[in-house]
Amino acid sequence: MSFSLPEVGFVYWPIGTGDSTTVVVDAKNVVVQVDLRELECCDDEGDCHSSIVDELVRLLPTRDNRPYLSTFILTHPDKDHIQGFEELLSKVTIGEIWHSPRVFMEYKKDLCEDAQKFVAEVNRRRKETIDNHGVVPSGDRVRVIGHADIFEEPEYKNFPDYWRSFPGSSITSLDGVDHTGVFEAFIHAPFKDDCDGDRNESSLAFQIVLSSGNQVGKALFLGDLCYPAIKRIFDKTKEKQRPQYLSWNVLLAPHHGSKSAMYWQDDPERDEVLKQDILADFESAALEPSYLVVSSESDFSDAAGKNPPHLKARKRYEEIVDAGHFLCTHEHPNTSSPDPICFCISADGFTLRQSASTERAEANARLTAAVAQARGGGAPPKSQVGFGNGGQSMLWGDE
């Protein structure tokens, strides 16, 4: 039983400690990918990591006999968010790309090969956009999100305003098509004064809202941001009286479950402390139902020098969602054979789809029980056995 995309929903893939999220606006036509991590080991027999590129090639709708991805969104150009992009670009038509100006500001030596390929591709699209005064076809479209002095330089200063977005922008268009009422991305960050800082702190942060009929699902993406930037997002949005743009049914834990989202060292002479205020912010923004997803291996630990995921962060997150609603991409439904975590928006509301592995196990159990019953009673089972049938608007200026 192979994995299939929901008609409308969010998919979080088991790709190790990194990010790869598929946003399904319409499974037959419009699919968005947020970040990418394709590991070489995923091709090894028995490996439990998803080959995200192969899965997208298999699952995406087609256009002109080629897999078609409406939009690719890069939160920031770290390897664990862009690995495999060159392969994806060679196999899939990407209608539109979103990124922050930060990708233009990195030295080539600081970027992995896939990030360099990404920069080359968005530069190609940037040139096409300028040369054609913003009127570009699918496959050449690029949206730059955030502020940067680079747009004052001759190479970029004529980039059309239409293809630029800022914190406070609400975007409803994907690859030239307006999806108002079905899709909305509200941009939270990077703020203007964050663009020149640490690469993680220049991450795109946004909320995506999907609608199917009268049902709605909301997901919050905070990249690799740490406590100060996340707290600023919540404070700024509440100050502007826009709390609806903070609400979530599913929160992707910042920086793969790093403790830096809620433990912070204000004073370099003192130890880091728990920032209960951001946990209260997360909890108050949670909708019903709410799920917290960590895109990481299952090696949670607080050992000295340990990279994310951190155990102390997990414990805090588990306090703000219902039991069983904290999900790690490499623990769903188990650590030996993880499946993509899939949320569906349908007439049933916002729901977590049962994993394929669990469905297989339950189907096998039903089959075994039915066969045993038939053999024991000397008569065929009375019921069938087996697997069955299966645009943008500015809200608070350019801060």
N, C-alpha and C positions, 0 to 999 in steps of 0.2 A: 504494500500500500504506500505509494509515493506521496510526498507532500504536495498540496495544491494551495494556491493563494486564496484568501477569502475574497468574496465579491467586493467588499469594502472593509478595510481594517489596517492593522499594523502587525508586522512580522519582525521579530528580533531573533537573529541567527546565532547559533553556536559557532563562533569563529575565533575562540580563544579570548584573551584579554585585549579587546579592541571593540570597535563599533561597526555594525552593519545592520541597518534598519530599513525595511521595505515598507513604504506607505502606499496602500492600494486605494486609489480614488475610485477606480472602476476597473476591475480585473480584465475586462475585454478591451480597454482602450488606454487607460491612464494609470501609470505606475511611477512612483517617485522613489529614488534610492537616497538615503541619508548615510553618507560615509561608506567605506568599503574596506574589508580586510580579507584577502585571499592568501591563505597559508600554503606553502609548498607541501607540507605534510598531509594536507587533506586528500591528496591523491593516493596516499599509501593505503594498502589493504588493511581494513580494520580501524583506521583512524576515525575519531569521533567528531572531527571538525567539519563543518559544511564547506563545500566548494561553492562559495557565493556566486562567483562568475558563472560556473556551469549551471547553477540553479536558476539564475536570472535568464540565461540563454534559453533554458528549458521552459520557464514559466511566463516570460514576458509576452504580451501581445505582439503581433508582427505588423510590419509596415513595409511594403515592397519586398516581401519574402525575407525580411530580416528582423530579428528581435528589436523591439522599440521600447526605449525607456524615455518617458516624457521629460523627466527632470532629474539631474544628479545634484545633490547638495553636499558640499564639503564644509564641515564645521571648522577644520583647521588642518594644515598640511603635515601632521605627524604621520609616521609610517603606519601606525595601527589604525589610522582612519582613511588611508588612501592606497594601501597595498593592493595591487591587482588592477589598478586603473588602466594601465596600458593594455592589458589583455581585454578588459571590458570594452575599451574604446575600439579595439580591433574586431570585436565580435558583435557589438550592439550599436544601434543608432541612438545617440543621446540627443534629444531634441534641444534641451536647454540646460545650462549649468549655472548654479548659484555658488558664490564664494565671497570671502571677505578680501579687502585690498591687501591683506597681510601676505598673500601668496606672492605678490610682486616685490615684497620688501625683504625676502629671505635671500641670503647668499646661496648660490647653487650648491656649494659644498655642504650646506646645512640641510639640504633636502634629499630624501631618498630618490631612487630612480623614477618611481611611479609619481612622486610629487613633482619632479622635474618635467615629466611628461604632461602632467596636469597643467603646469604653468605654461608650457609650450602650446597646449590646446586652447587654454583660455586667452592667451595672447593672440593666437590665430583668430579666435572669435572676436576679440576686442578690435582687431584691425578691420575685420569684415564689418563689424557694427559701425565703426567710425566712417569707413569708406562709403557705406551705404546709408548713412544718416539714420541709423537705427532700424531700417527696414530690412530685416534679415529672415531667411527661411529657417524652418526646423533643421537642426543639425549645426547651425551657426550661432544660435542665440546664447547670450551670457548675461547674467545679472550680478552686479557687484553690490555687496551689502556692507555698508559702513563708511567711515570717513578716512581720508588719507590725503596728505599733501601731494602725493604722487599725481593726483588729478590736476594739479596746477602745472605739471611739466608738459612740454610740447607733445610728447608721445601719447598722453592720455587726456589732455584738457578738452578735446572735442568729443569725448565719450558722451553719448546722449543721456540726458537726465532721466529719460523714460526707463533706462536699463540700470538705474541706480536706486537703491533702497536704504533706509536708515532705521535705527531703533524708533519705534513708534509707527512703523509702516505695517499695514495689513495687506498682504498679497493674496489675490484670488486667481491670478492668471498662471497657467502652466503651458509652456511651449506655444504661446500665441492664442490659447483658448481660455476664455473667462469661465471659471467654475464657481462663481458666486452662489452661495447657498448649498454647495457640496463640499468645497475645499476652501480653507483659509489658513494662511501662515502669518502669525503675528510675530514680528521681529523684536526681540528684547535687547540683544547685544551683538557685536561689541559697541560700547560707548566710544565717543570720540577720543577720550584721553586714554583708552585701553589699547588702541591700535598699535602703538609703538612699544608696548610692554612685552612681557613673557608670551611666547607663542600660545601656550594654553589659555592665557587670560585674554587673548584676542579671538577666542572661539565664537562662532556664531551660536546664539541661543535664541530659541523660538518655541512657540506653541503651534501645533497643527490641530485643526478641528476638521473632522470628517462628518458628513451627514449622509444618512440613508433613510429616505422617507422622513418620518418624524423623529427618528433616533439619531443621537449624536455621540461621538467619541472624541475625547481630547487627549493629546499626548504632549508632554513637555520634554524638550531637548535642551540640555545645558552644556553640551560639549565637555571640555575638560576644565571648566571653571572651578575656582576655589571659593571658599566662604565669602571673602569681601565682595567679589563680583556678583555672586548669587544673591547675597543680602541686598546689594544695591539694586538689582533687578526687582526684587520684591518690594523694597521701599519705594522706588521710583514709580512702579506700576500702581501701588496703593495710593501714593500721593496724587497721582493723576486720576484716581477713582476709576480705574479700569481693572478691577479684581478678576473679571471674567477671563482675562488673558493669562492669568496665573493658574487657573483651575486645571485639574488633570484627572483622567481615569487611569492613565499609566504614566509614570515618571521614570525616565531612564536615568539611573543614578549617575551623577556627574563623575567623570574620570574613572569609570569602571569600578565604582565602589570605593573610591579613595576616601580616607578619613578627612582629607583637606576640605571636604564640603561642609563639615560641621565641627571640626577641631581646628583651632587656629591659635597662633602664637602672636598676640598683640605686642608683647614686650619681648625683645630678643634676649633679655636677661632672665625670662621666666619660661616655664614649660607651657606647651599648648594646652588650651582649655576647651571644653565642650561649649559650643555656642547653641544653647537651647532655643534661642530666638529663631534660628533658621529651621529647626525641626518643627517648631510651632507654626512657622509660615508654611512649610510643606504640608503639615497635617491640616491646617485650616483651608488649604486650597484643594484638598483631595475631594473628589466627587464619589458618588456611590454607583457602581462599585469602583474601588481603586486598587491598583496593583503597582508594585515597585519592582522594576527589572534592573538587574545588574548584568551587563554584558562582559562576562569574564570567565576565566577558569574557576574551578570550585576550590581553589587553594587559599581560602580566607585565613589570614594570620596577622598578628601584630608584632611579629619578630622585628628586631631592630634592622632598619634598612630595607624592609620588605616593601616591594612595589604593590600597588593595588592588585586584587581587592583586599581590603582591610577588615578584620573581624570586628573591631570596635564600631566601624561604620555599619556593618551588617546588623549588629545588635540594636543600634539606634533606629535604623530603618524599619526593623521588624516591630518596633514599638508603635509605629505610626500607621501601619496597615493591619488588616485582619489576619488572623492565623491562616497560613497557606497562601497569602497574597504577596509575599516576598519571593521573587523568582530569580534564579540565576540561570543564565543561558546554558550553562554546562551541568545543571542539575535537573533539568526538565525533560522527561519525567524522572530521569536517573542520571548518574554520572558516567555510566558505561556506554549509554546509547542516547545522548541528548537529541531532542527534536527541536525545530524552531518553535519559539513561543509566539502563538498566533491569537490575536484579538480580533473579533468580528463585530461589525456594526450592522444590525439587521432588525427585522421586526421584533426579534427577541430582546433588543436593546444592545448594550455593550457587554460582550461575553468572552471568556477565555475558551478557546476551542480545545477540546480534549486532544491530547497528543496522539500522533499516529501510532507510537509504540504502545500506548495504553489501549487504544482501540484494537490493535492487533492482539494484545494479551487477553483482553476481554473476549474478543471473538474466538480465539483459540480455546479459552476456558469454556465458552458456551458450546463450542463444537465437541470438545472432549466430554463434557457432561452429557450432551445429547447422545453421543455414540455409546457412552457407558450405559445410559438408560435403555437405549435400543438393544444392546447386547444382553443386558440383564433381564429385560422383560420379554425378549424374544419377538418383539414387534418393532416396526419402524417408528421413529419419533413423530409425534403429532404436529410439531411446528417446524418450519424451515430452519435449517442450520447453515452455518457458514458465515461469510462476511457481509452479505446483503448488498444493497445498492447504496450503493453509496449515494486681476487688476489691483490695485493697492491704493490705500488712503492714508494720509499722514495724520497722526493723532497727537503727537507732542513735539513737533519740530525736529530739529537736527541735533538733539543732545547725544 
